[in-house]
């Protein structure tokens, strides 16, 4: 009977240890994911190029709104900002790629692509931009701002840049 009791105790002890190990792993997984997540993001210091992805994966002739992470250095602190960019590929050569900022140069509102009309439209004050981003009508003082990009080994790299709003000339703003 004593041997049976010890086998039972050993079994229950191992089950308890196993259950506690599973609970610990389940509680630790979100913490590990939180700590590791910044390492997996595509981010850059302001002014550096950010990899968007393979150029061949972008659909031909369609504007695509894609996210881009920018890291700002504020003293010793790094602050991540998520922006968006419009990308269109009309061919496989770098000259056949367009990258635009989605911010209206009037007041900085996010501009939407309306495929049925083939135009970009600003919801704030009715600014309208053509397929290539040039100003068509409304209060915006200039066209949508193009962003610098490169194609490296078949991958698209983009440099995010903020521009002064409400002025006719394209003036870069350093944050």
FENHU-V677251 format. One record per residue. N is the residue number from 1. RES is the residue in one small letter. SS is DSSP state (H for helix, E for strand, - for the rest). PSI is psi in whole degrees, 0 to 359 (999 if undefined). D_CENTER is the distance of its C-alpha to the mean C-alpha in Angstrom with 2 decimals. Layout:
# FENHU-V677251
n={N | N}
res={RES | RES}
ss={SS | SS}
psi={PSI | PSI}
d_center={D_CENTER | D_CENTER}
This chain:
# FENHU-V677251
n={1 | 2 | 3 | 4 | 5 | 6 | 7 | 8 | 9 | 10 | 11 | 12 | 13 | 14 | 15 | 16 | 17 | 18 | 19 | 20 | 21 | 22 | 23 | 24 | 25 | 26 | 27 | 28 | 29 | 30 | 31 | 32 | 33 | 34 | 35 | 36 | 37 | 38 | 39 | 40 | 41 | 42 | 43 | 44 | 45 | 46 | 47 | 48 | 49 | 50 | 51 | 52 | 53 | 54 | 55 | 56 | 57 | 58 | 59 | 60 | 61 | 62 | 63 | 64 | 65 | 66 | 67 | 68 | 69 | 70 | 71 | 72 | 73 | 74 | 75 | 76 | 77 | 78 | 79 | 80 | 81 | 82 | 83 | 84 | 85 | 86 | 87 | 88 | 89 | 90 | 91 | 92 | 93 | 94 | 95 | 96 | 97 | 98 | 99 | 100 | 101 | 102 | 103 | 104 | 105 | 106 | 107 | 108 | 109 | 110 | 111 | 112 | 113 | 114 | 115 | 116 | 117 | 118 | 119 | 120 | 121 | 122 | 123 | 124 | 125 | 126 | 127 | 128 | 129 | 130 | 131 | 132 | 133 | 134 | 135 | 136 | 137 | 138 | 139 | 140 | 141 | 142 | 143 | 144 | 145 | 146 | 147 | 148 | 149 | 150 | 151 | 152 | 153 | 154 | 155 | 156 | 157 | 158 | 159 | 160 | 161 | 162 | 163 | 164 | 165 | 166 | 167 | 168 | 169 | 170 | 171 | 172 | 173 | 174 | 175}
res={x | x | x | x | x | x | x | x | x | x | x | x | x | x | x | x | x | x | x | x | x | x | x | x | x | x | x | x | x | x | x | x | x | x | x | x | x | x | x | x | x | x | x | x | x | x | x | x | x | x | x | x | x | x | x | x | x | x | x | x | x | x | x | x | x | x | x | x | x | x | x | x | x | x | x | x | x | x | x | x | x | x | x | x | x | x | x | x | x | x | x | x | x | x | x | x | x | x | x | x | x | x | x | x | x | x | x | x | x | x | x | x | x | x | x | x | x | x | x | x | x | x | x | x | x | x | x | x | x | x | x | x | x | x | x | x | x | x | x | x | x | x | x | x | x | x | x | x | x | x | x | x | x | x | x | x | x | x | x | x | x | x | x | x | x | x | x | x | x | x | x | x | x | x | x}
ss={- | H | H | H | H | H | H | H | H | H | H | H | H | H | H | H | H | H | H | H | H | H | H | H | H | H | H | H | H | H | H | H | H | H | H | H | H | H | H | H | - | - | E | E | E | - | - | - | E | E | E | E | E | E | H | H | H | - | - | E | - | - | - | E | E | E | E | E | E | E | E | E | E | E | - | - | E | E | E | E | E | E | E | E | E | E | E | E | E | - | - | - | - | H | H | H | E | E | E | E | E | - | E | - | - | - | - | - | - | E | E | E | E | E | - | - | - | - | E | E | E | E | - | - | - | - | - | E | E | - | - | - | - | - | E | E | E | - | - | - | - | - | - | - | - | E | - | - | E | E | E | E | - | - | E | E | E | E | E | - | - | E | E | - | - | - | - | - | - | - | - | E | E | - | -}
psi={323 | 323 | 321 | 319 | 320 | 322 | 319 | 317 | 317 | 317 | 311 | 324 | 316 | 322 | 318 | 315 | 317 | 316 | 317 | 324 | 318 | 316 | 317 | 317 | 319 | 325 | 328 | 335 | 313 | 326 | 314 | 318 | 320 | 320 | 324 | 336 | 317 | 335 | 336 | 346 | 148 | 110 | 161 | 163 | 151 | 132 | 348 | 157 | 145 | 133 | 127 | 323 | 183 | 133 | 324 | 339 | 349 | 134 | 147 | 133 | 7 | 139 | 133 | 131 | 117 | 147 | 153 | 133 | 131 | 138 | 124 | 135 | 116 | 89 | 238 | 352 | 136 | 127 | 128 | 133 | 135 | 127 | 179 | 157 | 151 | 130 | 135 | 135 | 125 | 357 | 191 | 355 | 152 | 328 | 347 | 24 | 138 | 138 | 123 | 149 | 139 | 10 | 130 | 132 | 357 | 297 | 7 | 14 | 151 | 128 | 140 | 144 | 127 | 97 | 328 | 324 | 344 | 34 | 158 | 138 | 137 | 124 | 344 | 308 | 18 | 23 | 140 | 136 | 144 | 181 | 327 | 3 | 359 | 151 | 130 | 308 | 170 | 183 | 345 | 136 | 350 | 179 | 170 | 146 | 123 | 149 | 147 | 142 | 163 | 155 | 117 | 120 | 41 | 5 | 144 | 129 | 134 | 144 | 116 | 140 | 137 | 144 | 151 | 134 | 155 | 6 | 153 | 328 | 147 | 108 | 114 | 144 | 125 | 124 | 999}
d_center={66.16 | 64.75 | 62.93 | 61.42 | 60.26 | 58.62 | 56.83 | 55.55 | 54.41 | 52.68 | 50.92 | 49.80 | 48.70 | 46.52 | 45.06 | 44.26 | 42.62 | 40.58 | 39.49 | 38.56 | 36.55 | 34.56 | 33.98 | 32.91 | 30.42 | 28.97 | 28.67 | 27.24 | 24.48 | 22.11 | 22.90 | 22.18 | 18.84 | 17.92 | 19.11 | 17.58 | 14.00 | 12.82 | 14.39 | 12.36 | 8.80 | 7.69 | 8.38 | 10.97 | 13.67 | 13.68 | 15.25 | 14.31 | 12.73 | 9.52 | 10.12 | 8.34 | 11.22 | 14.83 | 15.98 | 18.54 | 16.21 | 15.10 | 17.78 | 20.45 | 20.95 | 18.22 | 15.43 | 12.17 | 9.29 | 6.00 | 2.32 | 2.70 | 4.76 | 8.25 | 11.44 | 14.39 | 17.85 | 20.19 | 23.45 | 23.18 | 20.17 | 16.57 | 14.23 | 10.47 | 8.69 | 5.40 | 5.64 | 5.74 | 8.04 | 11.04 | 12.31 | 15.89 | 18.09 | 21.83 | 23.07 | 22.60 | 23.32 | 20.97 | 22.99 | 22.00 | 18.25 | 16.92 | 13.69 | 13.79 | 12.38 | 12.44 | 14.52 | 18.24 | 20.35 | 22.98 | 21.59 | 17.80 | 17.41 | 14.55 | 16.14 | 16.33 | 17.31 | 20.68 | 21.61 | 25.19 | 25.88 | 23.87 | 22.62 | 19.85 | 21.16 | 20.59 | 21.71 | 22.96 | 25.83 | 25.89 | 24.55 | 24.43 | 22.93 | 24.03 | 22.24 | 21.66 | 20.41 | 23.85 | 25.36 | 27.78 | 28.93 | 28.44 | 28.10 | 25.12 | 26.78 | 24.85 | 22.54 | 18.75 | 17.53 | 16.79 | 14.43 | 15.86 | 15.00 | 16.99 | 17.80 | 18.84 | 20.69 | 19.23 | 15.53 | 13.39 | 12.33 | 11.02 | 12.06 | 10.53 | 13.66 | 15.03 | 18.23 | 21.26 | 21.66 | 25.03 | 26.54 | 27.55 | 26.58 | 23.11 | 23.13 | 20.32 | 19.88 | 19.57 | 18.37}
